[in-house]
Amino acid sequence: MHDNTHALPQTGEPMRHPARLGIALSLALATVGCSTAAGGGSTAAGGPTARSAAEPTTVTSCGRRMSLVSPPKRAVTLDQTSTETLLELGLQDRMAGTANLKTKIPAPYRAAYAEVPVIAPEIATGEQLRAATPDVVIAGSADLYTQDRAGTREELAALKVPTFVSAVDCPQQNPPGTTPFELLFSDYENLGRIFGAEKRAGELAAAQRAAVAKAGKNAAGAPRGTDRPTVVFLYSAFGGMPYVAGGTGLPSEMSRIVGADNAFDDVDEDWPEVSWEEVAERDPDFIVIGDLSERGRPGDSAAEKRATMAAHPVISRLAAVRDDRIIEVPGIELDPSVRSVHALGLLAAGMKDLGYVR
């Protein structure tokens, strides 16, 4: 979830009726719908509800207490992950700005996204953030709150602007053993409380818990112990070097859920840079490629990553490459977000197609 430099990319007629944009995304992602309806304040649609000024809401986010007297009306999101979560909750009419777009916004979100100002195509500065006059700031990772970026959380607190950080990026603040997916779901529920959208947030968390449970059925049919298949998740090949999923990222948890072992679980990083020789030494049973075609940098697409491995004198000899035991997923979905359950479903389905589970 960290905004690593190698992972940073460059970068509709508003809806006038309470349609549920999530139908299309539900079919496309086979997970959960997006209720990004214009008129997100509709209680019937599960959107934000009115809150009495006498009933402040208090939420603790990454060790910092947030207390809001009323639901925010000018939220700013500092990354695409946070943007899509708020759009999923039907909150575009409460958003004063977004920043740091990594890939194209999915089709079902685009009309709602078009209603929200973009304050910065890449990482927002403090000046850009303050110009949007936010009443709350939402971010997927804590490293977006620095002096040379949007400003520290302390600086923003001094300006009476509360800040939210995804629980996934604050492991030291969470109970031991809490899974990344459960932390994501707690984000939905806390944001639902902050914005008065508890009903929709609860529905989203429940639907995604069901999607995780469905993918977890794979584990029951997977081999046990040392017979479990191993997997390497290839996110990017920046500067010719592979970046793979380490033991602290979401793919490690995805592997566990579907009955596989992440080959680089012993590396205490989310997306460490390794060598192709190290990948060859791990000799994974299959490889998951993160497709970043929409980002548009050299080597981003799944096809380019396949070509790189096929041309490499060592990697090309791996059975996983030679026998095309490769699963492709959208790269952005390998970092924790409202879309990650889709990648999990693709992983589970791909393992079945490759014969690793019954």
MORA-V752504 format. One record per pair of residues at least 4 apart in sequence whose ideal C-beta (glycine too) atoms are under 6 Angstrom apart, sorted by the first residue. I is the first residue (numbers start at 1). J is the second residue. Records with the same first field share a line. If there is no record, write none. Layout:
I = J ; J
This chain:
1 = 140 ; 141 ; 168 ; 169 ; 335 ; 336
2 = 141 ; 143 ; 270
3 = 141 ; 143
6 = 238
9 = 102 ; 295
11 = 101 ; 121
12 = 110 ; 111 ; 114
14 = 115
15 = 38 ; 111
18 = 37 ; 39 ; 42 ; 45
19 = 37
20 = 35 ; 37
21 = 34 ; 36 ; 108
22 = 26 ; 33 ; 34 ; 35
23 = 33
24 = 108
25 = 29 ; 34 ; 106 ; 108
26 = 33
29 = 342
30 = 345
31 = 211 ; 341 ; 342
32 = 207 ; 208
34 = 88 ; 108
35 = 46 ; 90 ; 200
36 = 87 ; 90 ; 109 ; 112
37 = 45 ; 90
40 = 47 ; 90 ; 91 ; 93
41 = 47 ; 48
42 = 47
43 = 49
46 = 199 ; 200
47 = 90 ; 197
48 = 71 ; 195 ; 196 ; 197
49 = 196
51 = 55 ; 70 ; 71 ; 196
53 = 69 ; 70
56 = 67 ; 69
57 = 68 ; 193
58 = 67
59 = 66 ; 190 ; 193 ; 194
60 = 65
61 = 66 ; 164 ; 165
62 = 165 ; 170 ; 173
63 = 173
64 = 153
66 = 162
71 = 195 ; 196
72 = 94 ; 135 ; 136
73 = 94
74 = 96 ; 134 ; 135
75 = 94 ; 95 ; 136 ; 138
76 = 96 ; 97 ; 132 ; 134 ; 137
77 = 82 ; 83 ; 98 ; 138
78 = 99 ; 124 ; 139 ; 144 ; 150
79 = 100 ; 139 ; 140
80 = 101 ; 102
81 = 140 ; 337
82 = 138 ; 139 ; 140
83 = 98
84 = 338
85 = 338
86 = 91
87 = 92 ; 109 ; 112
88 = 338
89 = 197 ; 200
90 = 200
91 = 195
92 = 112 ; 115 ; 116
95 = 116
96 = 132 ; 134
97 = 117 ; 119 ; 132
98 = 116 ; 118
99 = 119 ; 120 ; 124
100 = 122 ; 123
102 = 332
103 = 294 ; 295 ; 332
104 = 294
105 = 109 ; 110 ; 113
109 = 113
119 = 124 ; 128 ; 132
120 = 124 ; 128
123 = 149
124 = 128 ; 129 ; 150
126 = 150 ; 151
129 = 150
134 = 161
136 = 162
137 = 163
138 = 164
139 = 144 ; 165
140 = 166
141 = 169
142 = 165 ; 169
144 = 149 ; 150
145 = 150 ; 152 ; 153
147 = 152
151 = 155 ; 156
153 = 163
156 = 161 ; 163
165 = 169
166 = 187
167 = 174 ; 183 ; 186 ; 187
168 = 180 ; 183 ; 184 ; 336
174 = 178
178 = 182 ; 183
179 = 253
180 = 250 ; 253 ; 336
181 = 212
184 = 336
185 = 205
188 = 201 ; 204 ; 205
189 = 201 ; 205
192 = 197 ; 198 ; 201
197 = 201
198 = 202
208 = 341
211 = 341
215 = 257 ; 258 ; 344 ; 345 ; 348
216 = 257
218 = 222 ; 258 ; 259 ; 348 ; 357
219 = 259
221 = 357 ; 358
222 = 259 ; 357
223 = 227 ; 228
228 = 260 ; 261
229 = 260 ; 285 ; 356
230 = 261 ; 263 ; 284 ; 285
231 = 255 ; 260 ; 284 ; 286 ; 288
232 = 244 ; 263 ; 279 ; 284 ; 287
233 = 244 ; 245 ; 251 ; 288
234 = 242 ; 244 ; 289 ; 305
235 = 243 ; 271 ; 290 ; 331
236 = 243
237 = 242 ; 299 ; 308
241 = 273
242 = 274
243 = 271 ; 273
244 = 264 ; 274
245 = 249 ; 251 ; 262
246 = 264 ; 267 ; 269 ; 270 ; 272
247 = 252 ; 265 ; 267 ; 268
248 = 270
249 = 270
250 = 336
251 = 334
252 = 262 ; 265
254 = 344 ; 347
255 = 260 ; 262
258 = 347 ; 348 ; 351
263 = 282 ; 284
267 = 272
274 = 278
276 = 312 ; 315
280 = 314 ; 315
284 = 320
286 = 320 ; 325 ; 354
287 = 320 ; 326
288 = 327
289 = 302 ; 305 ; 326 ; 328
290 = 331 ; 334
291 = 302 ; 328 ; 330 ; 331
292 = 300 ; 331
293 = 301
295 = 300
299 = 304
302 = 328
309 = 315 ; 321
310 = 316
312 = 316
315 = 321
316 = 321
319 = 323
320 = 325
325 = 354
327 = 350
329 = 333 ; 343 ; 346
333 = 339 ; 340 ; 342 ; 343
334 = 343
336 = 340
346 = 350
351 = 356 ; 357
352 = 357
